[in-house]
Amino acid sequence: MATIYQTNLSLKLKSRGKVRDIYELDEDKLAIIATDRISAFDVVLPSLIPHKGEVLTGLSVFWFNKTKKIIENHLITANFSDFSAELKNQVFISEKFRNKEYPGLKGRTMLVKKTEPLPVECVVRGYLSGSAWSAYQEGKSISGIKLPPGLRESDKISKPIFTPTTKALTGHDRELTEKELAGLIGENLTQKLKEISLKLYQYGSKFAEKRGLIIADTKFEFGLLSQKLILIDELLTPDSSRFWPKDEYQPGKPQKSFDKQFVRDYLLKINWNKMPPAPQLPEEIIEATSQKYIEAYQRITGTKFSTKKRNFK
């Protein structure tokens, strides 16, 4: 199976992130294409996860439509039939089979409003896991927040906490306190980001729990459009969130996950030093990861994921 390494379109490339390629369509619109790339510990891996880009796009569209009442977002459409003829005719070049072309925009592309992105990631944590658990074990605060003693790994935090970071296109993000964030973007905007981030997390958590999933933590990104704050990038996906099956939740240890924690765990098991170049993933890890992403999509949306090219509305 050919999977997508990078897009190679006859459009103006605006930026290439760890997972997404962004192209300029005109003065006020962008095309965001979610590839099958995967990153771990802020390093892009050489392996690709089949259908990952389609899952990220489909879930983001699902959540963008659900959260409009909380905050406006940048989505214009992900419906392929709404795309221009020029965009419909674009193709991907596969890294695995360089000399062959594959149609690839349908199902993994969003047309969005162009904004001025804020240089931060707004992380909300409802459970103690990942880097927050590591810091807690060492007696450190998390973004300046000191949690009470006696918590176990994966414990639910009494009240979700806002733990923003810098946004690095390459390398590692840096934890920020609210005061540091206010120094970057101002006090009023910091408080708006905190309020909206917590509302989005609380809404998403309640919805996901009804579908049998715990959202342990997640991150949001925002931009300014004519000085108005709007939600951008992706929303409540397995790349931006830690998803756990509710019926198997047992605090005091790591949890089974429907996100890229599965890949992180494998990389830790083989003692990778978290520095590039990253190792290739075994086929069984690639396939299992793809299935985890697809299962997350199906649980949350309540619809079956088809491996045929998708047309999200």
LOMAR-945964 format. One record per residue: residue in three letters; chain; z, y, x of N, C-alpha, C in turn. Coordinates in steps of 0.05 Angstrom, whole numbers, plus 5000, padded with zeros to 4 digits. Each point is the difference from the previous one (the first is absolute). Last residue first. Layout:
LOMAR-945964
SITE type mol n_zz n_yy n_xx ca_zz ca_yy ca_xx c_zz c_yy c_xx
SITE  ALA   A    Z    Y    X     Z     Y     X    Z    Y    X
...
end
This chain:
LOMAR-945964
SITE type mol n_zz n_yy n_xx ca_zz ca_yy ca_xx c_zz c_yy c_xx
SITE  LYS   A 5110 5327 4634  4997  5025  4984 5026 5014 4999
SITE  PHE   A 4944 4922 5066  5025  5010  4989 4995 5026 4985
SITE  ASN   A 4945 4912 5035  4993  5027  4990 5024 5012 4986
SITE  ARG   A 4972 4915 5078  5015  5010  4977 4991 5029 4994
SITE  LYS   A 4959 4904 5047  5002  5029  5004 5012 5012 4974
SITE  LYS   A 5028 4900 5015  4974  5014  4997 5005 5030 5003
SITE  THR   A 5071 4938 4998  4989  5005  5027 4972 5011 4999
SITE  SER   A 5084 5011 4927  4975  4986  5005 4990 5007 5028
SITE  PHE   A 5099 5000 4945  4983  5013  5020 4976 4982 5005
SITE  LYS   A 5065 5013 4909  4991  4982  5021 4981 5015 5020
SITE  THR   A 5082 5048 4943  4972  4991  4997 4993 4982 5023
SITE  GLY   A 5083 5051 4988  4998  4982  4977 4972 4990 4995
SITE  THR   A 5041 5062 5069  4980  5009  4980 5000 4982 4975
SITE  ILE   A 5059 4980 5074  5005  5027  4992 4981 5008 4977
SITE  ARG   A 4991 4913 5040  5027  5004  4987 5003 5028 4989
SITE  GLN   A 4922 4980 5049  5000  4987  4974 5027 5003 4986
SITE  TYR   A 4989 5035 5088  4983  5014  4981 5002 4988 4972
SITE  ALA   A 5045 4957 5070  5013  5025  4993 4984 5015 4980
SITE  GLU   A 4961 4923 5035  5022  4994  4981 5015 5025 4992
SITE  ILE   A 4933 5008 5066  4988  4994  4974 5022 4994 4979
SITE  TYR   A 5027 5011 5089  4990  5025  4990 4989 4997 4971
SITE  LYS   A 5026 4922 5046  5023  5016  4993 4992 5027 4988
SITE  GLN   A 4933 4943 5035  5010  4990  4975 5025 5016 4991
SITE  SER   A 4963 5020 5084  4981  5007  4979 5011 4992 4973
SITE  THR   A 5048 4971 5075  5004  5028  4995 4981 5010 4978
SITE  ALA   A 4991 4912 5029  5025  5003  4985 5005 5029 4994
SITE  GLU   A 4926 4979 5054  4996  4991  4973 5025 5004 4983
SITE  ILE   A 5005 5021 5092  4980  5018  4987 4998 4992 4970
SITE  ILE   A 5050 4944 5055  5015  5025  4995 4982 5020 4985
SITE  GLU   A 4962 4919 5030  5019  4995  4978 5016 5024 4993
SITE  GLU   A 4938 5004 5073  4987  4999  4974 5019 4995 4977
SITE  PRO   A 5037 5049 5088  4988  4973  4994 4988 5001 4971
SITE  LEU   A 5005 5090 5060  5016  4984  4982 4987 4973 4995
SITE  GLN   A 4995 5068 5090  4986  4990  4977 5019 4984 4982
SITE  PRO   A 5042 5076 5064  4987  4974  5000 4985 4994 4975
SITE  ALA   A 5013 5100 5045  5014  4981  4983 4986 4973 5001
SITE  PRO   A 5001 5078 5081  4986  4989  4977 5017 4979 4985
SITE  PRO   A 5050 5072 5009  4973  4990  5001 4993 4989 5027
SITE  MET   A 5101 4995 4961  4982  5019  5014 4972 4989 4999
SITE  LYS   A 5082 4955 4970  4994  5023  4982 4983 5021 5014
SITE  ASN   A 5029 4910 5033  5015  5023  5009 4995 5026 4984
SITE  TRP   A 5000 4889 4973  4982  5022  5008 5016 5025 5006
SITE  ASN   A 5030 4906 4973  5011  5019  5020 4979 5019 5011
SITE  ILE   A 4997 4931 4927  4986  4994  5025 5007 5019 5022
SITE  LYS   A 5040 5011 4914  5005  4972  5008 4986 4993 5026
SITE  LEU   A 4985 5084 4959  5027  4999  5012 5005 4972 5010
SITE  LEU   A 4922 5012 4952  4998  5014  5026 5026 5000 5015
SITE  TYR   A 4998 4966 4911  4985  4982  5018 4999 5012 5028
SITE  ASP   A 5038 5052 4933  5018  4978  5007 4986 4981 5019
SITE  ARG   A 4949 5071 4964  5020  5010  5019 5018 4977 5009
SITE  VAL   A 4940 4982 4931  4986  5002  5026 5020 5010 5022
SITE  PHE   A 5033 4995 4913  4993  4973  5008 4986 5000 5027
SITE  GLN   A 5018 5081 4955  5023  4990  5015 4996 4972 5010
SITE  LYS   A 4939 5053 4943  4994  4993  5028 5024 4993 5017
SITE  ASP   A 5002 4979 4894  4989  5023  5015 4996 4992 5029
SITE  PHE   A 5052 4957 4926  4972  5001  4992 4987 5024 5013
SITE  SER   A 5093 4934 5025  4987  5025  4993 4971 4997 4992
SITE  LYS   A 5109 4954 5017  4972  4994  4997 4985 5025 4991
SITE  GLN   A 5090 5019 5052  4989  4990  4974 4972 4991 5003
SITE  PRO   A 5094 5008 5068  4973  5010  4994 4990 4987 4974
SITE  LYS   A 5105 5007 5004  4979  4988  5017 4973 5013 4994
SITE  GLY   A 5079 5021 4952  5014  4988  5023 4981 4988 5019
SITE  PRO   A 4982 5009 4891  5008  5018  5021 5016 4985 5022
SITE  GLN   A 4924 4966 4930  5027  4992  5009 5008 5019 5023
SITE  TYR   A 4915 4981 4921  5016  5019  5015 5028 4990 5007
SITE  GLU   A 4923 4962 4946  5009  4987  5025 5017 5019 5018
SITE  ASP   A 4959 5025 4915  5014  4975  4994 5010 4985 5025
SITE  LYS   A 4948 5083 5005  5027  5005  4988 5015 4974 4996
SITE  PRO   A 4925 5022 5076  5002  4987  4974 5028 5001 4990
SITE  TRP   A 4958 5077 5065  5014  4975  5001 5000 4987 4972
SITE  PHE   A 4949 5083 5066  5002  4987  4974 5014 4973 5004
SITE  ARG   A 4983 5100 5051  5011  4974  5005 5005 4987 4973
SITE  SER   A 4924 5080 5031  5025  4992  4987 5009 4973 5009
SITE  SER   A 4916 5044 5022  5018  5023  5000 5028 4993 4990
SITE  ASP   A 4928 4936 5004  5000  5013  5026 5021 5022 5002
SITE  PRO   A 4984 4951 4918  5014  4983  5021 4999 5012 5028
SITE  THR   A 4997 5070 4918  4984  4977  5008 5016 4982 5020
SITE  LEU   A 5014 5093 4951  5014  4975  4993 4983 4975 5004
SITE  LEU   A 4943 5082 5016  5025  5002  4985 5010 4972 4993
SITE  GLU   A 4931 5068 5071  5003  4975  4984 5027 5002 4986
SITE  ASP   A 4949 5089 5028  4999  4975  5017 5002 4976 4982
SITE  ILE   A 5042 5094 4963  4975  4991  5012 5003 4973 5013
SITE  LEU   A 5045 5081 4926  5004  4975  5013 4973 4990 5011
SITE  ILE   A 5030 5106 4985  4990  4977  4986 5004 4975 5018
SITE  LEU   A 5026 5115 4988  5007  4974  5012 4988 4978 4983
SITE  LYS   A 4962 5103 5014  5014  4983  4981 5005 4973 5013
SITE  GLN   A 4950 5075 5039  5029  5004  5002 5016 4983 4980
SITE  SER   A 4906 4988 5010  5004  5028  4990 5030 5005 4998
SITE  LEU   A 4999 4912 5024  4974  5008  4989 5004 5027 4986
SITE  LEU   A 5056 4929 5074  4999  5025  4985 4971 5005 4991
SITE  GLY   A 5056 4902 5021  4983  5021  5011 5002 5025 4982
SITE  PHE   A 5054 4897 5026  4994  5022  4983 4981 5019 5014
SITE  GLU   A 5045 4890 5000  4989  5023  5015 4990 5021 4980
SITE  PHE   A 5076 4910 5007  4981  5016  4986 4989 5022 5018
SITE  LYS   A 5054 4895 5004  4995  5027  5011 4978 5014 4983
SITE  THR   A 5084 4916 4991  4972  5008  4998 4996 5027 5013
SITE  ASP   A 5073 4907 4978  4996  5027  5010 4970 5006 4998
SITE  ALA   A 5037 4925 4955  5023  5007  5017 4998 5028 5012
SITE  ILE   A 4965 4951 4910  4988  5017  5020 5023 5010 5018
SITE  ILE   A 4986 4908 4935  5018  5022  5010 4984 5016 5020
SITE  LEU   A 4965 4933 4914  5000  5009  5028 5021 5021 5005
SITE  GLY   A 4971 4957 4914  5012  4980  5018 5000 5008 5029
SITE  ARG   A 4973 5051 4919  4979  4981  5008 5010 4980 5021
SITE  LYS   A 5055 5069 4968  4992  4987  4975 4978 4979 5005
SITE  GLU   A 5028 5055 5071  5021  4980  4994 4994 4986 4974
SITE  ALA   A 4944 5072 5028  4996  4976  5015 5021 4978 4994
SITE  PHE   A 5009 5086 4960  4975  4987  4990 4997 4973 5014
SITE  LYS   A 5070 5055 5029  5005  4990  4973 4977 4984 4989
SITE  SER   A 4989 5044 5084  5019  4978  5001 5005 4988 4973
SITE  GLY   A 4945 5078 5006  4987  4976  5010 5019 4976 5001
SITE  TYR   A 5036 5084 4976  4981  4990  4980 4988 4974 5009
SITE  GLN   A 5056 5042 5061  5016  4990  4977 4981 4989 4978
SITE  TYR   A 4961 5043 5075  5012  4974  5008 5015 4988 4976
SITE  LEU   A 4963 5085 4989  4979  4981  5002 5012 4972 5007
SITE  LYS   A 5059 5073 4999  4991  4994  4973 4978 4979 5000
SITE  LEU   A 5031 5032 5083  5021  4984  4987 4992 4993 4971
SITE  SER   A 4944 5058 5048  5000  4974  5012 5020 4981 4987
SITE  ILE   A 4997 5091 4974  4977  4985  4989 5000 4972 5012
SITE  GLU   A 5067 5059 5032  5003  4995  4971 4978 4982 4989
SITE  LYS   A 4994 5028 5091  5023  4982  4995 5002 4993 4971
SITE  LEU   A 4938 5065 5024  4991  4974  5010 5022 4979 4994
SITE  LYS   A 5020 5090 4982  4981  4990  4981 4991 4971 5007
SITE  GLN   A 5056 5046 5059  5015  4992  4977 4982 4989 4978
SITE  THR   A 4961 5036 5078  5015  4976  5007 5015 4990 4975
SITE  LEU   A 4955 5082 4994  4981  4978  5000 5014 4973 5006
SITE  ASN   A 5052 5080 5006  4991  4995  4972 4981 4976 4998
SITE  GLU   A 5030 5029 5088  5022  4988  4983 4990 4993 4972
SITE  GLY   A 4933 5001 5087  5015  5019  4983 5019 4985 4982
SITE  ILE   A 4942 4962 5072  4984  5008  4976 5015 5020 4982
SITE  LEU   A 5035 4967 5087  4971  4997  5002 4985 5012 4977
SITE  GLY   A 5096 4999 5004  4990  5016  5022 4970 4998 5004
SITE  ALA   A 5043 4946 4937  5000  5027  4990 4990 5019 5022
SITE  LEU   A 5014 4911 5023  4977  5002  4983 4997 5029 4990
SITE  GLU   A 5077 4979 5049  4976  5001  5017 4975 5003 4984
SITE  LYS   A 5079 4989 4952  5000  5026  5014 4976 5003 5018
SITE  GLU   A 5016 4917 4957  4990  5021  4981 4999 5027 5013
SITE  THR   A 4988 4921 5067  5021  5007  4981 4988 5020 4980
SITE  LEU   A 4941 4925 5055  5008  5028  4996 5024 5002 4982
SITE  GLU   A 4940 4924 5069  5018  5005  4978 5008 5030 4999
SITE  ARG   A 4907 4961 5040  5027  5007  5009 5016 5008 4975
SITE  ASP   A 4908 4933 5026  5011  5022  4984 5028 5005 5010
SITE  HIS   A 4924 4954 5065  5023  4996  4981 5007 5026 4986
SITE  GLY   A 4898 4973 5037  5027  4999  5011 5020 5000 4978
SITE  THR   A 4911 5045 4973  5003  4978  5019 5029 5001 5010
SITE  LEU   A 4982 5056 4932  4975  4985  4997 4999 4976 5019
SITE  ALA   A 5090 5047 4958  4984  4997  5024 4975 4984 4995
SITE  LYS   A 5082 5059 4948  4977  4983  4995 4983 5000 5025
SITE  THR   A 5113 5014 4980  4974  5013  5007 4978 4980 4993
SITE  THR   A 5085 4989 4941  4992  4997  5028 4976 5017 5005
SITE  PRO   A 5090 4985 4921  4973  5007  5009 4995 4995 5029
SITE  THR   A 5067 4968 4921  5000  4999  5029 4973 5006 5011
SITE  PHE   A 5069 4994 4906  4975  5013  5010 5001 5002 5030
SITE  ILE   A 5052 4929 4927  5002  5022  5019 4972 5009 5009
SITE  PRO   A 5055 4946 4910  4977  5002  5019 5002 5024 5018
SITE  LYS   A 5088 4952 4963  4981  5020  4990 4977 5003 5019
SITE  SER   A 5062 4931 5014  5011  5009  4974 4982 5021 4987
SITE  ILE   A 4959 4924 5061  5015  5024  5006 5009 5012 4973
SITE  LYS   A 4980 4894 5023  4991  5023  4985 5017 5024 5007
SITE  ASP   A 4983 4917 5070  5017  5010  4978 4986 5024 4986
SITE  SER   A 4968 4951 5080  4987  4997  4974 5017 5009 4976
SITE  GLU   A 5054 4980 5087  4971  5002  5000 4989 4995 4972
SITE  ARG   A 5099 5034 5000  4985  4978  5012 4970 5006 5000
SITE  LEU   A 5097 5064 5000  4975  4992  4987 4987 4977 5015
SITE  GLY   A 5083 5051 5023  5002  4975  4985 4975 4991 4986
SITE  PRO   A 5026 5107 5020  5002  4975  5015 5000 4976 4982
SITE  PRO   A 4946 5092 4974  5027  4989  5002 5002 4974 5015
SITE  LEU   A 4924 5076 5023  5006  4981  4979 5028 4989 5003
SITE  LYS   A 4948 5093 5032  5019  4980  5009 5007 4982 4976
SITE  ILE   A 4915 5069 5029  5016  4990  4978 5017 4977 5011
SITE  GLY   A 4931 5048 5050  5023  5016  4997 5019 4991 4978
SITE  SER   A 4922 4951 5022  4991  5027  4994 5023 5018 4994
SITE  ILE   A 5040 4918 5013  4972  4997  4994 4990 5026 4989
SITE  SER   A 5085 4968 5072  4992  5010  4974 4970 4996 4996
SITE  LYS   A 5062 4934 5063  4985  5025  4999 4995 5009 4971
SITE  GLY   A 5041 4917 5041  5018  5022  4993 4987 5027 4998
SITE  GLU   A 4961 4910 5016  5008  5014  5024 5019 5024 4995
SITE  GLN   A 4962 4948 4929  5015  4981  5017 5010 5013 5025
SITE  TYR   A 4944 5050 4943  5026  4997  4988 5017 4981 5017
SITE  ALA   A 4909 5013 5023  5016  5023  5006 5029 4997 4990
SITE  SER   A 4939 4933 4977  5004  5000  5029 5018 5023 5009
SITE  TRP   A 4972 4996 4910  5020  4979  5006 5006 4999 5030
SITE  ALA   A 4931 5057 4973  5025  5011  4990 5023 4980 5005
SITE  SER   A 4910 4976 5019  5012  5017  5021 5026 5012 4991
SITE  GLY   A 4978 4920 4940  4982  5011  5021 5014 5017 5020
SITE  SER   A 5052 4993 4909  4982  4981  5012 4984 5014 5022
SITE  LEU   A 5068 5016 4910  5004  5002  5029 4984 4979 5014
SITE  TYR   A 4979 5053 4903  5013  4976  5011 5001 5003 5031
SITE  GLY   A 4959 5066 4947  5019  4991  4980 5017 4976 5010
SITE  ARG   A 4936 5088 5042  5012  4973  5004 5020 4994 4978
SITE  VAL   A 4910 5069 5028  5023  4996  4983 5009 4971 5003
SITE  VAL   A 4933 5078 5055  5010  4973  4996 5025 5000 4982
SITE  CYS   A 4913 5064 5029  5025  5002  4984 5009 4972 4993
SITE  GLU   A 4939 5049 5082  5000  4978  4981 5027 5000 4987
SITE  VAL   A 4937 5083 5049  5025  4984  4998 4995 4976 4981
SITE  PRO   A 4946 5086 5021  5002  4982  5024 5025 4983 5000
SITE  LEU   A 4934 5039 4917  5025  5007  5014 5005 4980 5022
SITE  PRO   A 4900 5028 4958  5022  4980  5001 5025 5011 5015
SITE  GLU   A 4921 5046 4942  5012  5005  5026 5024 4981 5003
SITE  THR   A 4912 4976 4938  5024  5016  5001 5007 5006 5029
SITE  LYS   A 4916 4960 4928  5008  5006  5027 5024 5019 4999
SITE  LYS   A 4972 4923 4926  5000  5029  5006 5009 5004 5029
SITE  VAL   A 4953 4906 4973  5024  5015  4996 4996 5030 5006
SITE  LEU   A 4958 4891 4984  4991  5028  5004 5024 5018 4992
SITE  MET   A 5000 4894 5036  5009  5021  4981 4986 5026 5007
SITE  THR   A 4986 4886 5022  4995  5028  5005 5010 5018 4978
SITE  ARG   A 4992 4901 5008  5018  5008  5021 4998 5030 5006
SITE  GLY   A 4948 4952 4932  5026  4986  4999 5020 5009 5021
SITE  LYS   A 4897 5014 5018  5011  4994  4974 5026 4986 5002
SITE  LEU   A 4945 5022 5077  5017  5022  4990 5014 4993 4973
SITE  GLY   A 4935 4945 5060  5029  4997  5001 5017 5022 4988
SITE  PRO   A 4901 4938 5031  5010  5021  4982 5030 4999 4998
SITE  TYR   A 4950 4967 5088  5011  4990  4975 5008 5024 4983
SITE  GLU   A 4937 4966 5095  5012  5021  4983 5010 4988 4974
SITE  LYS   A 4980 4964 5109  4996  4997  4971 5014 5023 4985
SITE  ASN   A 5004 4983 5095  4972  5005  4994 4994 4996 4970
SITE  ARG   A 5089 4988 5042  4990  5027  5004 4972 5005 4990
SITE  PHE   A 5082 4936 4979  4971  4995  5000 4986 5026 5002
SITE  LYS   A 5092 5004 5007  4997  4971  5007 4970 4992 5002
SITE  GLU   A 5026 5088 4972  5006  4996  5029 4995 4971 5008
SITE  SER   A 4949 5053 4918  5022  4982  5006 5003 4997 5030
SITE  ILE   A 4965 5081 4934  4991  4984  5022 5024 4982 5007
SITE  PHE   A 4973 5049 4902  5018  4996  5023 4986 4985 5022
SITE  VAL   A 4954 5068 4923  5008  4973  5007 5020 5000 5022
SITE  GLN   A 4951 5068 4916  5012  4997  5026 5008 4971 5004
SITE  ASN   A 4963 5039 4918  4982  4986  5018 5011 4997 5029
SITE  LYS   A 5046 5046 4928  4996  4973  4992 4983 4984 5020
SITE  LEU   A 5013 5093 5012  5024  4985  5006 4997 4971 4993
SITE  GLU   A 4930 5060 4977  5002  4998  5029 5024 4983 5008
SITE  ALA   A 4987 5020 4909  4981  4980  5010 5002 4996 5030
SITE  SER   A 5088 5033 4950  4973  5010  5004 4982 4977 5010
SITE  PHE   A 5087 4975 4941  4993  5009  5027 4971 5011 5000
SITE  ASP   A 5048 4957 4926  5002  5029  5001 4990 5011 5027
SITE  SER   A 5008 4906 4981  4978  5011  4984 5000 5030 5000
SITE  PHE   A 5070 4951 5042  4976  5000  5016 4976 5012 4984
SITE  ASN   A 5106 5022 4992  4980  4985  4985 4972 5003 5013
SITE  ALA   A 5086 5042 5021  4994  4977  5017 4979 4982 4986
SITE  THR   A 5034 5113 4995  4991  4975  4989 4998 4978 5021
SITE  ILE   A 5051 5083 5009  4979  5008  4981 4990 4976 4985
SITE  LEU   A 5097 5023 5056  4979  4981  4991 4981 5014 4980
SITE  HIS   A 5085 5034 5045  4973  5009  5009 4977 4983 4990
SITE  ASN   A 5097 5023 4947  4991  4987  5025 4971 5008 5006
SITE  GLU   A 5096 5037 4942  4971  4997  5001 4993 4987 5026
SITE  ILE   A 5096 4982 4954  4986  5019  5017 4970 4994 5000
SITE  ILE   A 5061 4963 4935  5019  5008  5020 4988 5021 5018
SITE  LYS   A 4948 4958 4933  5020  5018  4988 5021 5009 5019
SITE  LYS   A 4932 4937 5025  4989  5027  4997 5020 5019 4988
SITE  THR   A 5003 4901 5026  5019  5020  5008 4990 5029 4997
SITE  LYS   A 4949 4916 4980  5027  4997  4988 5018 5024 5005
SITE  ASN   A 4913 4993 5040  4997  5004  4972 5027 4998 4985
SITE  PHE   A 4998 4982 5092  4992  5028  4996 4998 5006 4970
SITE  TRP   A 5015 4910 5026  5024  5017  5001 4993 5030 4996
SITE  PHE   A 4927 4938 5002  5019  4992  4979 5024 5019 4999
SITE  VAL   A 4940 5009 5072  4988  5010  4975 5019 4994 4977
SITE  SER   A 5024 4963 5081  5003  5029  5001 4989 5013 4975
SITE  LEU   A 4988 4907 5011  5028  5007  4994 5004 5030 5001
SITE  GLY   A 4914 4968 5024  5006  4993  4972 5028 5008 4992
SITE  THR   A 4973 5010 5091  4987  5019  4982 5007 4995 4971
SITE  LEU   A 5032 4940 5064  5012  5026  5004 4988 5021 4982
SITE  VAL   A 4962 4913 5000  5027  5000  4989 5013 5028 5002
SITE  GLU   A 4917 4986 5042  4997  5001  4971 5027 5000 4986
SITE  GLY   A 4998 4991 5094  4992  5027  4992 4996 5003 4970
SITE  LYS   A 5020 4914 5037  5023  5019  5002 4992 5028 4990
SITE  HIS   A 4945 4916 5010  5006  5012  4974 5023 5021 5001
SITE  PRO   A 4995 4937 5085  4980  5000  4978 5011 5012 4974
SITE  ILE   A 5030 5023 5101  5011  4985  4978 4981 5001 4976
SITE  LEU   A 4993 5006 5116  4995  5013  4974 5011 4982 4978
SITE  SER   A 5019 5018 5115  4993  4982  4978 4997 5016 4974
SITE  PRO   A 5029 5039 5084  4971  4993  5001 4991 4982 4977
SITE  LEU   A 5081 5076 4993  4996  4973  5010 4969 4994 5001
SITE  VAL   A 5061 5094 5008  4979  4987  4984 4994 4973 5013
SITE  VAL   A 5095 5056 5004  4977  4992  5016 4980 4985 4982
SITE  ASP   A 5090 5033 4975  4983  5022  5006 4977 4994 5019
SITE  PHE   A 5060 4934 4962  5014  5015  5021 4982 5022 5010
SITE  ALA   A 4939 4946 4949  5028  4992  5001 5013 5014 5023
SITE  SER   A 4902 4998 4933  5015  5009  5023 5029 4989 4997
SITE  ILE   A 4892 4977 4963  5028  5000  4995 5014 5010 5025
SITE  ARG   A 4895 4999 4945  5017  5002  5024 5029 4998 4992
SITE  ASP   A 4919 5001 4943  5017  4977  5001 5017 5000 5026
SITE  THR   A 4966 5092 4948  4988  4977  5013 5020 4976 4999
SITE  ALA   A 4982 5092 4939  5021  4982  5010 4987 4976 5012
SITE  ILE   A 4966 5104 4980  4992  4972  5000 5022 4984 5013
SITE  ILE   A 4978 5102 4952  5020  4985  5016 4994 4970 4997
SITE  ALA   A 4947 5101 4987  4999  4971  4994 5020 4986 5018
SITE  LEU   A 4996 5108 4962  5000  4981  5021 4995 4972 4989
SITE  LYS   A 4989 5115 4971  5003  4971  4994 4998 4983 5025
SITE  ASP   A 4986 5099 4991  5025  4994  4987 5005 4971 4993
SITE  GLU   A 4922 5038 5048  5022  5018  5007 5026 4992 4988
SITE  ASP   A 4934 4920 5008  4993  5029  4998 5025 5016 5006
SITE  LEU   A 4998 4909 5023  4977  4999  4982 4989 5028 4995
SITE  GLU   A 5059 4944 5082  4996  5025  4985 4976 4998 4982
SITE  TYR   A 5067 4918 5037  4974  5014  5003 5000 5025 4983
SITE  ILE   A 5071 4920 5047  4997  5022  4981 4975 5015 5006
SITE  ASP   A 5055 4898 5015  4979  5018  5011 4995 5021 4978
SITE  ARG   A 5090 4931 5019  4980  5014  4984 4981 5016 5017
SITE  VAL   A 5073 4948 5038  4988  4982  4980 4976 5014 4986
SITE  LYS   A 5047 5043 5071  5006  4972  5007 4986 4981 4981
SITE  GLY   A 4952 5092 5004  5028  4993  5003 5003 4971 5008
SITE  ARG   A 4922 5081 5005  5003  4971  4998 5030 4994 5006
SITE  SER   A 4936 5091 4963  5021  4988  5017 5000 4970 4996
SITE  LYS   A 4928 5058 4971  5021  5020  5003 5022 4989 5018
SITE  LEU   A 4889 4980 4989  5027  4988  5003 5021 5022 5005
SITE  LYS   A 4901 5002 4949  5017  5013  5021 5028 4988 5000
SITE  LEU   A 4912 4942 4971  5015  5023  4990 5017 5011 5022
SITE  SER   A 4945 4915 4993  4985  5024  5006 5012 5025 4987
SITE  LEU   A 5056 4909 5033  4984  5012  4979 4985 5024 5009
SITE  ASN   A 5064 4918 5027  4980  5012  5017 4979 5012 4981
SITE  THR   A 5108 4953 5003  4977  5009  4985 4981 5014 5020
SITE  GLN   A 5067 4918 5028  4999  5029  4996 4975 5007 4984
SITE  TYR   A 5033 4910 5003  5016  5012  5022 5000 5030 4997
SITE  ILE   A 4986 4914 4928  4992  5027  5009 5018 5009 5022
SITE  THR   A 4966 4896 4975  5019  5021  4990 4995 5026 5015
SITE  ALA   A 4950 4897 4975  5000  5025  5015 5020 5020 4988
SITE  MET   A 4998 4888 5002  5000  5024  4983 5000 5025 5018
end
